[in-house]
Every structure is written in C-alpha cells, then in structure tokens.
Amino acid sequence: MTLRKGERNRIAKLLYMDGEQKKMEDTMRRLLGAWVRVPLGYQVSVREDNIFSIIRAYPDRLVTIYYNKGTFNGNPVHFRDSLFTRYFEGDSILKERTKIDTVDFNGIKAIRMRGIWQNMKKVMGGPFITYIINKDGFYYFIDGHVFAPSKKKWPYLEEVDIIMHTFRTEL
C-alpha cells in the first residue's frame, strides 16, 4: 500500500466514523437517480431537478452532482464555468491552471479536470476536481471544490474526492 493510499483510507474512515445521512442520500437518489454517501456535517447547498450540491463549512467543502440525458461531448472547462456561474454566483476556473485527462472512475472511463476555481465578486477561490462520466444514456458531472483560506488544501480536497468516489447510480 502506498503512503497516499494509506492516508486516503485513514481520511475515509474518519469521514464516515460518525455515520452518514441516509435521508439526504435518498433525496439525491430520487432527484438524480444517482447519489454519494453523505457524511454527517454536510448540508444541502443546491437542490434542483438536475443538480444536487452539498456543503460543509469552515473550511468550505462542496460536492456537486449534475446530470442530463445523452452523452457529454462538450468542452469540460466551458461546461463547468457555465454551470458554476449559474449556481455558485459567478465561480469560474483559471483555464491556464487547469489539467484535463482521462481516468478510471469506479470502473468507468471518465474525464478528470483539476485546477483552481475563483470568484472575482466574492474574492475567493481554491482547488477543485471534476469527473465527467457517460453511463446508461446519461452524463454525470461530479465536482468537488474547496475554499480554505490559510489552511493546507490537500486534506480537504482529498475529502471531497473520497465522497465523489462513493458515487452510484440506480441503473
């Protein structure tokens, strides 16, 4: 086991040690046909037909799931910017600091995008990681981002990535 994998396992164990929020998971499942395991301490941030976002504050950690019918074949940078401008008061990403690759996400080929987000209106920003997967006639956009001024970002980004990797669908 690598050091990173060991640390990730430790964070996952601590994250779910006190339990999880089954009612919120069930709500996500009903709205989206998909869900993640939601640790205690997270609250609903956005809840609409195609999008569900949870947040834990101080420092802020957000996990967002968006889905739509069809296959994603657009520009991931533009898609994230348009979605987050609409639902998160103008968040956008620094394109020159964004890396895009293809990875295995729970056994499914996914687009992974990593980089820095910013909000010029609120004067805030931080790291993000996004996965876009096509599955069973739908595409799922799964995003985690962190706002943790004056703190190390890695543990919080790892936390949202662990939550995102609990992603499941009913299909």
Secondary structure, DSSP 4 states (H G I P E B T S, - for coil): --HHHHHHHHHHHHHTTT-B-HHHHHHHHHHHSEE---BTT-EEEEEETTEEEEEETTTEEEEEEEEEES---S-HHHHHHHHHHHHTTT-EE-GGG-EEEEEEETTEEEEEEEEEEEETTTTEEEEEEEEEEEETTEEEEEEEEEE-TTS-SHHHHHHHHHHHTT-EE--
